[in-house]
Amino acid sequence: PDKEPVDAVFLVLTESRIRISKGVAACLARWRQSAPVGPDSIVMRNAVRDQVGWSCSGLPCLGGLVTCFSGMLTPWLGNVKTMTAYRSSRFQEEGRSDLVGNFTLNPEKAFVGTSLVDVDSKLRLCMLGTHFPMRSLTAVLEDPLEFDKLAAAKHEFAKTLRKVLIDASRWGIMDANTVLIVQGDLNSRTILEGNSQLDVLLELLGDRAAQEGICRDLPIPVGSWHEIFSYQNVGQLPVTYKFGGALHSFQLTLGQFLSNDNSAANPTGASVTPTNSQSAAASSFAYSNFTNNNSVASPYTEVMNNVGQDKLKEWGFKHDVSNFKVRHFPASTDRILYWAADSLHRRMTWSFPRGGYEVLDGLKGTDHRPVVLEAKLEVSP
């Protein structure tokens, strides 16, 4: 909309089993002919292909075995792939092949990316595509003896973010002039606790003590994690998970889902921008407290029953109200985070020419709704 040339594009495919090289080549050819001139260079990364140097439990000799094992699983489980396109007149690509890490032996649960340096300011943008692990978070959500699920879920999520920082510090890039961008399936979940509706990632980012714990004793500057496009509460978040095969023609926020109200739903392709009405819709919904602590899914079940099977189907969900897993409750999973030193963060200003996240509803073959975000970053002296 602002007619300015695009400096960089970062695409992440999680659970990918497709080859994208031909499509990327065709896209690059169109960009080179566009006006104003767009990106003219592309770097593609593949977590399984690039993980030759992986070590397992600190034993580098097992790296080859891990790679072989992951390669065998990829045709069934998928892989994390990234594409970074950039204007060479604006950025220099650092040519780092070691920007890759793993959370588990599952090749889906990895992170991989590319580092660009602004030729004038020397600001580094290290962009990682990822699929965060879910097993420990699932155990928390489904444990009937875990009464403070939010605290336990934040702890598990914090360990994942700390793992990314540990590897990034090992790469030697975590200085006061680096922005570490992490995007993909971050596997955040909606938690219904008491009379509150909460998002694990949103709560963690707003917890200063937890943020300090994530970075404690690491050889990095004092800094924090942030969302590029931030929300004030769970009701404003776009629902991107878990859908069925059917496609719907509008986009829901969690506030609309929790209050069973789609009167203000956004049309397909529109940006999801926080509004006061969506905040009110989220905060006005409350479910009754359950006294049976063994019925871990009770508040979730009540929300699903409130929406009803017909409305779930209309909205594109494929949940069986009488039998569904808590970890499959609708959530905002597909997000973009960044870490920056506090000294740099104070000088950073983000703006959004298209208003915010755009949720793509036209894709089949996935239970997620991918998101697109056009962002402009300005850094003051």
Steps between C-alpha positions, in 0.01 A plus 500: 500500500785747570659429158844470657734223380511185709842452658461143629251215501514205740289191431473203737351161420450263793420130459592548135529202266496700178775632272486877465804585287312543169235721654763710674693545174186618322419741781852646494474555124178700549655707780798590282264639237275684745487873563619610745774242490448224754734235642766373258664226710368191676633258761314176569558291812391150593527379862565134414743573217692756707518312828811295417678668788232420754616348825284296733534543878839662446640207302595626151569144385126437504430787262513275193260253658257779587514633145441153354211436737343839424542446127312171518213665691465804275281338228242423769541779755619788287775755547563867577594699191566871462545744215663839548479745211675836524625800306877471469530880485360514854618180670799271498433133576758364746521156338462313829419131461502433874179688584306182576395323819270231627259458790447123461593220259180576310612698188185713523605640836800706392606853411700619202561831332709773344682810620492832312705810585394849394783638287468849651403463866651151548179393674473122489168324436534131583177336383414150617214279387381252759248249626502505880468168688170408661548184707583664835230763456246227420596318820429817699165564334378143547635435851201484742733560796650821359287778648707802390507417133595849390815511713604151389426576132699826516791308651503252211472777241779695669731199468436496124581870460810457714615212278484733199707764683757241611560390142497858368764600757709202389482634143663822622232735369328616820629852535334837560452553125309178423128438463424127528170428324322168560197412293289193426283262699581613854239264650361748751177379660183646649462432871166532681575552867254622762287755317789607278594419142875513447758449227824338619732705280325829570522442875866398483605805301331724756677335794817700567636250753453214256672699225798559726509129582509407131817705451667441838871410489512501120787690328261749337404863564207582729194455279152353460266318265219694331232447237548707186126566483389506861161442659370620834292194591400154384174621347683691227707204378408344163397134513742301281453148644345234498289487184357219291488466124219750446586860415309791647461846351585708806767520766438451869667646803516300819268759657236427239543126544485507879189718498338311209471819298606532139300815427822698471708230334746624241453401135753261353828675422438795730759590758428408861545819698408533868174682572335604825188301418701180465664567835162545663366183341781299651476649846121474518496125447523288812434134564397342827763353732520124524555325832607168348875546464534170318295640211791689351318584176178626665540875431614429145204269447261767624637751250468247218145418602420870513616538140327180388579242236324685219683828561833318531441347158396835356820657630715229345582295809485123505461441873272240653359684800447174688857379446787741439844559646582812701813558292275530192293784645502800260812711546726760341804291414653665193688807620816707453728584794827687528770536761701819529729657755312755708735775378402419140134438571456852636605637160278268294162597353279259306221607267263286294397624153226236471371544853625179661489124452315369196371145554500286185185291484536363148747221571395137536697207638578661837321548831666842535420831336834658394557869559666779305636817660640800315711700743722806474783540750658836579798529735584842640863604562 
